[in-house]
Amino acid sequence: MSETLLPRREVERRVGLGRSAIYARMARGTFPKPVHDTETETVWWVESEINAWVQARIDASRKRAA
């Protein structure tokens, strides 16, 4: 299985949230946590987890509208 890692700016673009909103949701446990690369001191998000988070938002919205 191969996973793609996304940098923060790409995550922001995909989910439509800024950095502080993403980190606030992570603190509440409602947003996927990143993978920390200690060698480069960067953080990356797993693309499939971001996609699942987006899909859950869509599904929740559709249920409320029904």
Backbone as CSV, one residue per row, in Angstrom:
resi,resn,N_x,N_y,N_z,CA_x,CA_y,CA_z,C_x,C_y,C_z
1,MET,0.847,-1.176,0.000,0.000,0.000,0.000,0.893,1.239,0.000
2,SER,0.562,2.175,-0.838,1.347,3.398,-0.936,0.474,4.584,-0.532
3,GLU,1.007,5.420,0.312,0.292,6.613,0.760,1.018,7.852,0.255
4,THR,0.265,8.897,0.035,0.834,10.179,-0.355,0.755,11.107,0.840
5,LEU,1.830,11.838,1.081,1.865,12.806,2.167,1.700,14.212,1.597
6,LEU,0.893,15.015,2.278,0.590,16.367,1.814,1.176,17.403,2.765
7,PRO,1.781,18.454,2.229,2.256,19.541,3.082,1.072,20.374,3.584
8,ARG,1.302,21.138,4.631,0.228,21.922,5.249,-0.495,22.832,4.253
9,ARG,0.235,23.519,3.419,-0.421,24.441,2.469,-1.371,23.712,1.530
10,GLU,-1.021,22.505,1.124,-1.912,21.722,0.274,-3.142,21.272,1.062
11,VAL,-2.954,20.905,2.312,-4.088,20.533,3.162,-5.022,21.734,3.317
12,GLU,-4.466,22.900,3.589,-5.282,24.121,3.698,-6.099,24.338,2.434
13,ARG,-5.462,24.191,1.276,-6.151,24.394,0.003,-7.278,23.388,-0.184
14,ARG,-7.018,22.148,0.149,-8.022,21.095,-0.065,-9.220,21.204,0.869
15,VAL,-8.987,21.598,2.110,-10.088,21.614,3.076,-10.694,22.994,3.269
16,GLY,-10.056,24.012,2.736,-10.603,25.361,2.845,-10.482,25.971,4.231
17,LEU,-9.518,25.516,4.999,-9.286,26.051,6.338,-7.865,26.584,6.425
18,GLY,-7.667,27.582,7.260,-6.340,28.106,7.496,-5.612,27.305,8.558
19,ARG,-4.358,27.659,8.743,-3.488,26.936,9.677,-4.074,26.889,11.087
20,SER,-4.491,28.032,11.612,-4.979,28.052,12.994,-6.257,27.237,13.152
21,ALA,-7.127,27.253,12.153,-8.359,26.464,12.223,-8.048,24.969,12.189
22,ILE,-7.088,24.582,11.384,-6.685,23.173,11.308,-6.137,22.729,12.659
23,TYR,-5.221,23.526,13.228,-4.613,23.136,14.505,-5.626,23.161,15.648
24,ALA,-6.598,24.053,15.606,-7.645,24.079,16.633,-8.483,22.805,16.558
25,ARG,-8.825,22.383,15.345,-9.594,21.143,15.179,-8.778,19.926,15.596
26,MET,-7.492,19.940,15.302,-6.637,18.840,15.748,-6.627,18.765,17.274
27,ALA,-6.556,19.912,17.936,-6.544,19.943,19.400,-7.844,19.384,19.970
28,ARG,-8.961,19.590,19.255,-10.262,19.054,19.685,-10.448,17.601,19.271
29,GLY,-9.526,17.084,18.469,-9.636,15.702,18.015,-10.578,15.518,16.847
30,THR,-10.863,16.605,16.109,-11.813,16.517,14.999,-11.150,16.699,13.637
31,PHE,-9.840,16.611,13.599,-9.109,16.722,12.335,-7.924,15.766,12.411
32,PRO,-7.576,15.141,11.279,-6.455,14.191,11.298,-5.156,14.840,11.775
33,LYS,-4.392,14.085,12.523,-3.100,14.574,13.001,-2.032,14.315,11.939
34,PRO,-1.034,15.169,11.888,0.007,14.996,10.875,1.054,13.972,11.288
35,VAL,1.860,13.625,10.304,3.045,12.801,10.509,4.203,13.778,10.683
36,HIS,4.985,13.589,11.726,6.119,14.481,11.987,7.392,13.854,11.443
37,ASP,8.083,14.601,10.600,9.374,14.165,10.071,10.450,14.865,10.894
38,THR,11.016,14.149,11.841,11.993,14.757,12.745,13.297,15.099,12.037
39,GLU,13.572,14.410,10.964,14.805,14.682,10.223,14.773,16.056,9.555
40,THR,13.644,16.404,8.967,13.523,17.696,8.275,12.726,18.718,9.082
41,GLU,12.203,18.288,10.230,11.389,19.145,11.093,10.175,19.716,10.360
42,THR,9.525,18.863,9.592,8.317,19.247,8.881,7.172,18.329,9.285
43,VAL,5.974,18.758,8.958,4.793,17.924,9.181,4.101,17.691,7.847
44,TRP,3.525,16.526,7.728,2.815,16.112,6.527,1.535,15.407,6.954
45,TRP,0.500,15.515,6.147,-0.737,14.805,6.418,-0.897,13.683,5.408
46,VAL,-1.487,12.593,5.862,-1.742,11.449,4.995,-2.958,11.780,4.121
47,GLU,-2.750,11.720,2.814,-3.790,12.136,1.866,-5.094,11.383,2.083
48,SER,-5.038,10.086,2.302,-6.275,9.308,2.471,-7.047,9.756,3.714
49,GLU,-6.346,10.170,4.759,-7.025,10.656,5.963,-7.687,12.002,5.715
50,ILE,-7.042,12.858,4.937,-7.641,14.151,4.582,-8.863,13.924,3.695
51,ASN,-8.739,13.030,2.718,-9.879,12.721,1.853,-11.057,12.184,2.651
52,ALA,-10.787,11.313,3.628,-11.853,10.753,4.468,-12.497,11.847,5.309
53,TRP,-11.710,12.795,5.816,-12.249,13.901,6.605,-13.179,14.755,5.750
54,VAL,-12.749,15.069,4.524,-13.584,15.858,3.607,-14.879,15.105,3.310
55,GLN,-14.779,13.819,3.014,-15.966,13.032,2.700,-16.932,12.975,3.880
56,ALA,-16.411,12.883,5.084,-17.267,12.870,6.278,-18.017,14.189,6.409
57,ARG,-17.361,15.315,6.080,-18.044,16.613,6.131,-19.170,16.658,5.107
58,ILE,-18.897,16.131,3.903,-19.922,16.092,2.853,-21.088,15.224,3.296
59,ASP,-20.786,14.031,3.807,-21.836,13.105,4.248,-22.688,13.726,5.353
60,ALA,-22.058,14.381,6.320,-22.792,15.008,7.425,-23.701,16.117,6.887
61,SER,-23.219,16.869,5.929,-24.013,17.951,5.357,-25.228,17.405,4.607
62,ARG,-25.028,16.333,3.893,-26.133,15.733,3.137,-27.204,15.168,4.072
63,LYS,-26.789,14.588,5.189,-27.743,14.036,6.137,-28.599,15.134,6.767
64,ARG,-27.954,16.273,7.073,-28.698,17.394,7.666,-29.701,17.968,6.670
65,ALA,-29.359,17.955,5.395,-30.211,18.533,4.380,-31.400,17.635,4.036
66,ALA,-31.277,16.340,4.330,-32.316,15.372,3.972,-33.485,15.420,4.924
